[in-house]
Amino acid sequence: MTGWLEGYVALVTGGGSGIGAAVAERFVAEGASVAVMGRDRDKLDAVVKSSSDPDRMLAVAGDVRSADDLAGAVTATLERFGKLDTLVPNAGMWDFQRQLTKLTADELSNSVDEVFAVNVKGYALAAHAAWPELVKTRGSIVMTLSNASFYVNGGGPVYTASKHACLGLMRELAYELAPKVRVNGVACGAMNTDLRGPASLDLVDRSIATSFAKRDANTPPPPIPLHDSSTDPRDFTGPYVLLASREQSGPITGHAISVDGGMGVRGFRSDAGGDHL
Ligand SMILES: NC(=O)c1ccc[n+]([C@@H]2O[C@H](COP(=O)([O-])OP(=O)(O)OC[C@H]3O[C@@H](n4cnc5c(N)ncnc54)[C@H](O)[C@@H]3O)[C@@H](O)[C@H]2O)c1
């Protein structure tokens, strides 16, 4: 699919790396202009510089926990590109599957505050900053959700609760912003990105990429029906394009597309029923 977003303008939070950067570049390839917002100016500049068309990308430094920073990102997008068609709330952090029973009460309390401030408040504030412009363009919101929005053990209780909350936010906003603005999500499975953890669990310097780096030929396939499903974030971007496009998904709102190798159809006796085929 090329040209599905010709003339569109998008804003992607957490666009300095991982799936955010991949979505931004894919949107540019589909004809859109894209503002990438994130905390790390250098990472954002690198994404713009490496783009196939840097003139259709804009880096905006800011923190998604700040309503002012998000309002500034929307303003910068309008000043540079004139409108806003698509918001992609995406900036997030992971809890590295820390279980409740392994956390002290202080760690639990502080990590709930820290993770929810980015993963949930950051999405709500982004939607709040963008909705008036999205009403004008009859635009849409496409949230990065997760397998952890539906299933257990993709995180610990803190991450899983935060991603379930994002699913609820997506569905509530799909109701509240209809009929002018559609709100959908892409529930990503495991991706090899730079996803980090909260300072309150001393996980700021740990990246999910280190878990992928440990995999070798002896590592059993992931317990999903599509065993050899890609973990390259670029392979997860198609549904974002589909859901952003008015022409391709105009009647879709309040829906999450899962891109997780088939977790929802995992079997009891074996993960995939067709291994013998
Ligand atoms: N990697 C996975 O396996 C996976 C699976 C499902 C869902 N997700 C979700 O994908 C989204 C993107 O994560 P990723 O895997 O691409 O990791 P990533 O770390 O590469 O991307 C997240 C980006 O958000 C930015 N960010 C973090 N806190 C921020 C803040 N307060 N303000 C502004 N920017 C901030 C980071 O700097 C980073 O660039 C997250 O919401 C994550 O929960 C990831």
The ligand as a Gaussian input file, in Angstrom:
#p B3LYP/6-31G(d) Opt

LIG

0 1
 N        8.322000      -3.462000      22.347000
 C        7.287000      -4.265000      22.568000
 O        7.425000      -5.494000      22.639000
 C        5.894000      -3.671000      22.684000
 C        4.793000      -4.535000      22.598000
 C        3.513000      -4.015000      22.681000
 C        3.327000      -2.640000      22.844000
 N        4.424000      -1.821000      22.954000
 C        4.171000      -0.406000      23.153000
 O        4.745000       0.318000      22.081000
 C        4.919000       1.693000      22.498000
 C        6.269000       2.170000      21.996000
 O        7.289000       1.429000      22.627000
 P        8.518000       0.793000      21.842000
 O        8.479000      -0.675000      22.082000
 O        8.570000       1.298000      20.471000
 O        9.726000       1.323000      22.755000
 P       10.722000       2.559000      22.574000
 O       11.333000       2.802000      23.897000
 O       11.634000       2.313000      21.412000
 O        9.759000       3.772000      22.201000
 C        9.109000       4.535000      23.196000
 C        9.483000       5.989000      23.004000
 O        8.758000       6.771000      23.951000
 C        9.632000       7.771000      24.451000
 N        9.169000       8.197000      25.769000
 C        9.182000       7.487000      26.923000
 N        8.700000       8.235000      27.921000
 C        8.371000       9.423000      27.379000
 C        7.821000      10.636000      27.911000
 N        7.533000      10.763000      29.216000
 N        7.590000      11.666000      27.067000
 C        7.918000      11.564000      25.750000
 N        8.437000      10.462000      25.194000
 C        8.667000       9.412000      26.007000
 C       10.991000       7.087000      24.528000
 O       12.050000       8.025000      24.560000
 C       10.976000       6.248000      23.247000
 O       11.504000       6.965000      22.144000
 C        4.748000       1.699000      24.013000
 O        3.500000       2.239000      24.342000
 C        4.807000       0.213000      24.376000
 O        4.104000      -0.063000      25.550000
 C        5.681000      -2.308000      22.851000

